[in-house]
Amino acid sequence: MVHKRIVLTFAFLFSTYVHLWAAEVEEIKPAQPAKVASKESDQQIGDFSLSGFGDKGKKSWDLAGKSADVFSEVVKLKKVVGNNYAQNDTINLTADNGDFNKKSGLVHLQDNVVITTASGTKLTTDTLDWDRKQQMVKTLDKINLSRQDMNLSGQGAQGQTALKQIMLEKDVRLDIQALDKQSAKKEKITITCDGPLDVDYEKNIAIFNNNVKVEKSDLTIYSDKLQVYFTPKQQDKAAAPAQGAAAVSSSINKIVALGNVRILRGDNISYSQEAVYTSLDKKISLTGKPQIIIYQSEKIDAAPGN
């Protein structure tokens, strides 16, 4: 059986320990002298910190605040800083305010919430629930997620703490500075949908649902569903392995549009039930009763005498 150890470190009053009732607590250490207790809370303390340890005594996460109001079930924190130490990536969480539930271990962050990973992914939102045991985060608010040449936004999200997999519920927009393999230059691609959107950076795929629209410089695609396959980032054999979500690049390998597909390319329009666009050759393959409408302008000269 794997034994876990949590260390609580906070200030004490009149040389006595303040014991927080929390699961798996084994050791409590004193820190700075406590401030005068507030009327609302059982105890007000400074420099609160909470740490969790996994197998072989290795720290798996920690949570700290500049000050804390201790209630019977909840610790209310100011200037919250949390860290999650994943196997291949370190995740940092910060917020102006936060609540730590001593019974469930859940953490609620609020106001200027930011998640950053060592691999370069950054998520910002107004509120966030962090389930450290399940390694999950969730919010009902608008989020903005940026990494490398991609910027993703939407309303409501949930996913892994390490942000390798994430689902956005609605009002989704993805802006990409994608690498054009032919010209070796970057071009802007914007994809929007009503949602939901499922992103799996480990599998290099994003799946857009409902009222999907893709805008590129040379074409526009409409569909019910869209699968975007990213090209895995090639790693230098002599370099260290990529960490977490950093293994995916902003280069798009293939786009698969499904259901009521409509493609505008110049003055031409095509209709089908499925379309596959490959970025290497910029070709589009249509299946499912494809129909192509080509507009041509012809100059017709009037006959002599008319």
C-alpha positions as CSV (number, residue, x, y, z in Angstrom):
1,M,0.0,0.0,0.0
2,V,1.3,3.5,-0.9
3,H,1.4,5.7,2.2
4,K,1.0,9.5,1.8
5,R,2.0,12.2,4.2
6,I,0.7,15.7,4.4
7,V,2.6,18.4,6.2
8,L,0.7,21.5,7.5
9,T,2.9,24.5,8.3
10,F,1.4,27.7,9.8
11,A,1.6,30.1,12.7
12,F,0.6,29.4,16.2
13,L,-0.9,31.4,19.0
14,F,0.3,31.4,22.7
15,S,2.7,28.6,21.9
16,T,-0.1,26.1,21.1
17,Y,-0.8,24.3,17.9
18,V,-3.8,24.9,15.8
19,H,-4.9,21.6,14.5
20,L,-6.7,21.5,11.1
21,W,-8.9,18.5,10.7
22,A,-7.7,17.1,7.3
23,A,-7.3,13.7,5.9
24,E,-3.9,12.0,6.1
25,V,-2.4,14.7,8.4
26,E,0.6,13.4,10.2
27,E,2.8,16.3,11.2
28,I,2.1,20.0,12.0
29,K,5.0,22.5,12.3
30,P,4.9,26.0,13.7
31,A,5.8,29.0,11.5
32,Q,5.3,32.8,12.2
33,P,3.3,34.2,15.1
34,A,-0.4,34.4,14.4
35,K,-2.3,37.5,13.9
36,V,-5.3,38.4,16.1
37,A,-8.1,36.1,15.4
38,S,-10.9,37.6,13.3
39,K,-14.6,37.5,14.5
40,E,-15.7,35.5,11.4
41,S,-13.0,32.8,11.5
42,D,-11.9,30.4,14.2
43,Q,-8.3,31.5,13.7
44,Q,-6.3,33.8,11.4
45,I,-2.8,32.8,10.5
46,G,0.0,33.8,8.3
47,D,2.2,32.0,5.8
48,F,0.0,29.0,5.5
49,S,1.4,26.0,3.6
50,L,0.2,22.5,2.9
51,S,2.2,19.7,1.2
52,G,1.4,16.2,0.0
53,F,3.9,13.4,-0.5
54,G,3.5,10.3,-2.6
55,D,5.5,7.1,-3.0
56,K,9.0,7.1,-1.5
57,G,8.5,10.4,0.2
58,K,8.5,12.4,-3.0
59,K,6.5,15.7,-2.9
60,S,3.5,15.4,-5.2
61,W,1.9,18.8,-4.6
62,D,1.8,21.8,-2.3
63,L,-0.4,24.8,-1.6
64,A,0.5,28.1,0.1
65,G,-1.1,31.4,1.0
66,K,0.2,34.7,2.4
67,S,-2.6,34.6,5.0
68,A,-5.5,32.3,6.0
69,D,-8.7,32.4,7.9
70,V,-9.4,29.0,9.4
71,F,-13.0,27.9,9.7
72,S,-14.3,24.5,10.8
73,E,-14.4,23.0,7.3
74,V,-12.7,25.6,5.1
75,V,-9.4,27.5,5.1
76,K,-9.8,30.8,3.2
77,L,-6.5,31.9,1.6
78,K,-5.0,35.1,0.2
79,K,-2.4,35.2,-2.6
80,V,-2.6,31.5,-3.3
81,V,0.2,29.6,-4.9
82,G,-0.1,25.9,-5.7
83,N,2.2,23.4,-7.4
84,N,1.5,20.0,-8.9
85,Y,4.6,17.9,-9.5
86,A,3.8,15.6,-12.4
87,Q,6.1,13.0,-13.7
88,N,7.2,15.0,-16.8
89,D,6.0,18.5,-16.0
90,T,5.6,20.9,-13.1
91,I,2.3,22.8,-13.0
92,N,1.9,26.1,-11.1
93,L,-1.4,27.5,-10.0
94,T,-1.9,31.1,-8.7
95,A,-4.9,33.2,-7.7
96,D,-5.7,36.2,-5.5
97,N,-8.1,34.2,-3.3
98,G,-8.8,30.5,-2.6
99,D,-10.6,28.1,-0.4
100,F,-9.2,24.8,0.8
101,N,-11.8,22.3,2.0
102,K,-10.2,20.3,4.8
103,K,-12.6,17.4,4.5
104,S,-12.6,16.8,0.7
105,G,-9.2,18.3,-0.1
106,L,-10.7,20.3,-3.0
107,V,-9.2,23.7,-3.7
108,H,-11.3,26.5,-5.2
109,L,-9.3,29.4,-6.7
110,Q,-10.8,32.8,-7.5
111,D,-9.8,36.1,-9.1
112,N,-6.9,36.3,-11.6
113,V,-6.5,32.5,-11.7
114,V,-3.5,31.4,-13.8
115,I,-2.2,27.9,-14.5
116,T,1.3,27.6,-16.1
117,T,3.2,24.5,-17.0
118,A,7.0,24.0,-17.4
119,S,6.4,23.1,-21.1
120,G,5.0,26.6,-21.9
121,T,1.2,26.2,-21.6
122,K,-0.8,29.0,-19.8
123,L,-4.4,29.1,-18.8
124,T,-6.2,32.1,-17.4
125,T,-9.7,32.4,-16.0
126,D,-11.8,34.0,-13.1
127,T,-12.5,30.9,-11.0
128,L,-11.2,27.3,-11.0
129,D,-11.8,24.1,-9.0
130,W,-8.7,22.0,-8.5
131,D,-9.2,18.3,-7.5
132,R,-5.6,17.4,-6.6
133,K,-6.5,13.7,-5.9
134,Q,-8.1,13.2,-9.3
135,Q,-5.6,15.6,-11.0
136,M,-8.4,17.5,-12.6
137,V,-9.4,21.2,-13.0
138,K,-12.8,22.7,-13.8
139,T,-14.4,26.1,-14.4
140,L,-17.7,27.5,-15.6
141,D,-16.1,30.8,-16.6
142,K,-14.5,31.9,-19.8
143,I,-10.9,30.6,-20.2
144,N,-8.0,31.5,-22.4
145,L,-5.3,29.0,-23.1
146,S,-2.1,29.9,-25.0
147,R,0.8,27.7,-26.0
148,Q,3.5,28.3,-28.6
149,D,1.7,29.7,-31.7
150,M,-1.8,28.7,-30.6
151,N,-4.4,30.7,-28.6
152,L,-7.6,28.9,-27.5
153,S,-10.7,30.5,-25.8
154,G,-14.1,29.3,-24.7
155,Q,-16.8,29.3,-22.0
156,G,-16.5,26.5,-19.4
157,A,-13.7,23.9,-19.3
158,Q,-12.5,20.8,-17.6
159,G,-9.5,18.7,-18.0
160,Q,-6.2,17.4,-16.6
161,T,-4.3,19.6,-14.2
162,A,-1.3,19.3,-16.6
163,L,-3.5,20.6,-19.4
164,K,-2.6,17.7,-21.7
165,Q,-6.2,16.9,-22.2
166,I,-9.0,19.6,-22.0
167,M,-12.6,20.0,-23.0
168,L,-14.2,23.4,-23.7
169,E,-18.0,23.5,-23.4
170,K,-19.1,26.3,-25.7
171,D,-18.3,29.5,-27.7
172,V,-14.9,28.0,-28.9
173,R,-12.3,29.9,-30.8
174,L,-8.8,28.7,-31.8
175,D,-6.3,31.0,-33.5
176,I,-3.2,29.3,-34.9
177,Q,-0.1,30.6,-36.6
178,A,0.3,27.4,-38.5
179,L,3.5,26.5,-40.4
180,D,3.0,26.1,-44.1
181,K,5.1,23.1,-45.1
182,Q,5.5,24.3,-48.7
183,S,6.6,27.8,-48.1
184,A,8.0,27.2,-44.6
185,K,6.1,30.4,-43.6
186,K,3.4,30.8,-41.0
187,E,-0.2,31.5,-41.9
188,K,-3.1,32.4,-39.7
189,I,-5.9,29.8,-39.3
190,T,-9.0,30.6,-37.2
191,I,-11.4,27.8,-36.1
192,T,-14.7,28.5,-34.3
193,C,-17.6,26.3,-33.1
194,D,-20.5,26.3,-30.8
195,G,-18.9,23.5,-28.8
196,P,-17.9,21.3,-27.2
197,L,-14.2,21.0,-28.2
198,D,-12.0,18.1,-27.1
199,V,-8.3,18.6,-27.2
200,D,-5.7,15.9,-26.6
201,Y,-2.2,17.2,-26.9
202,E,-0.7,13.8,-26.3
203,K,-2.5,12.4,-29.3
204,N,-2.1,15.6,-31.3
205,I,-5.8,16.0,-32.1
206,A,-8.5,18.5,-31.5
207,I,-12.2,17.7,-32.2
208,F,-14.6,20.6,-32.8
209,N,-18.4,20.1,-32.7
210,N,-21.5,22.0,-33.9
211,N,-21.5,24.9,-36.4
212,V,-17.8,24.6,-37.1
213,K,-16.1,27.2,-39.3
214,V,-12.4,27.2,-40.5
215,E,-10.9,30.3,-42.0
216,K,-7.7,30.2,-44.0
217,S,-6.3,32.7,-46.5
218,D,-7.2,30.4,-49.4
219,L,-10.4,28.7,-48.2
220,T,-13.3,28.6,-45.8
221,I,-14.8,25.3,-44.5
222,Y,-18.2,24.8,-42.8
223,S,-19.2,21.5,-41.2
224,D,-21.0,19.9,-38.3
225,K,-17.8,18.4,-36.9
226,L,-14.1,18.9,-37.5
227,Q,-11.0,16.9,-36.6
228,V,-7.7,18.7,-36.7
229,Y,-4.5,16.6,-36.6
230,F,-1.3,18.3,-35.5
231,T,2.1,17.3,-36.7
232,P,4.1,15.9,-33.7
233,K,7.1,18.0,-33.0
234,Q,10.3,16.3,-34.1
235,Q,12.8,16.0,-31.3
236,D,16.6,16.2,-31.6
237,K,17.9,12.8,-30.7
238,A,20.6,14.4,-28.7
239,A,18.2,16.6,-26.8
240,A,16.2,15.7,-23.7
241,P,12.7,14.3,-24.3
242,A,9.9,16.9,-24.6
243,Q,7.9,17.6,-21.5
244,G,4.2,17.1,-21.4
245,A,2.2,19.0,-24.1
246,A,5.4,20.5,-25.6
247,A,5.7,17.5,-27.9
248,V,3.0,18.9,-30.3
249,S,3.8,21.7,-32.8
250,S,1.5,24.3,-34.3
251,S,1.8,22.7,-37.7
252,I,-1.4,21.1,-39.0
253,N,-1.0,17.8,-40.7
254,K,-4.6,17.1,-41.7
255,I,-8.2,18.5,-41.3
256,V,-11.2,16.2,-41.6
257,A,-14.6,17.9,-41.9
258,L,-17.7,15.8,-41.2
259,G,-21.4,16.4,-41.8
260,N,-23.0,19.0,-44.2
261,V,-19.6,20.1,-45.4
262,R,-19.4,23.3,-47.4
263,I,-16.1,24.6,-48.8
264,L,-15.5,28.0,-50.3
265,R,-12.3,28.3,-52.4
266,G,-12.1,31.5,-54.4
267,D,-15.4,31.7,-56.4
268,N,-16.0,27.9,-56.3
269,I,-18.2,26.1,-53.8
270,S,-18.2,22.4,-53.0
271,Y,-20.7,20.3,-51.0
272,S,-20.2,16.9,-49.4
273,Q,-20.7,14.8,-46.3
274,E,-17.0,14.5,-45.7
275,A,-13.9,16.4,-46.7
276,V,-10.2,15.7,-46.0
277,Y,-7.7,18.5,-46.4
278,T,-4.0,17.6,-46.3
279,S,-1.6,20.5,-45.6
280,L,1.4,18.9,-47.3
281,D,-0.1,19.1,-50.8
282,K,-3.1,21.4,-50.0
283,K,-5.5,18.9,-51.6
284,I,-9.1,18.3,-50.6
285,S,-10.8,14.9,-51.1
286,L,-14.6,14.9,-51.0
287,T,-16.8,11.9,-50.2
288,G,-20.5,11.4,-49.6
289,K,-22.5,12.8,-52.7
290,P,-19.9,15.5,-53.5
291,Q,-21.0,18.4,-55.6
292,I,-18.8,21.1,-57.0
293,I,-20.0,24.5,-58.3
294,I,-17.5,26.3,-60.5
295,Y,-18.2,29.9,-61.5
296,Q,-16.6,31.1,-64.7
297,S,-16.9,34.5,-66.3
298,E,-17.1,34.6,-70.1
299,K,-17.0,37.6,-72.3
300,I,-19.7,37.3,-75.1
301,D,-19.2,39.6,-78.0
302,A,-22.3,40.8,-79.8
303,A,-22.8,39.6,-83.4
304,P,-22.1,42.2,-86.2
305,G,-25.1,44.3,-87.1
306,N,-26.7,43.8,-83.8
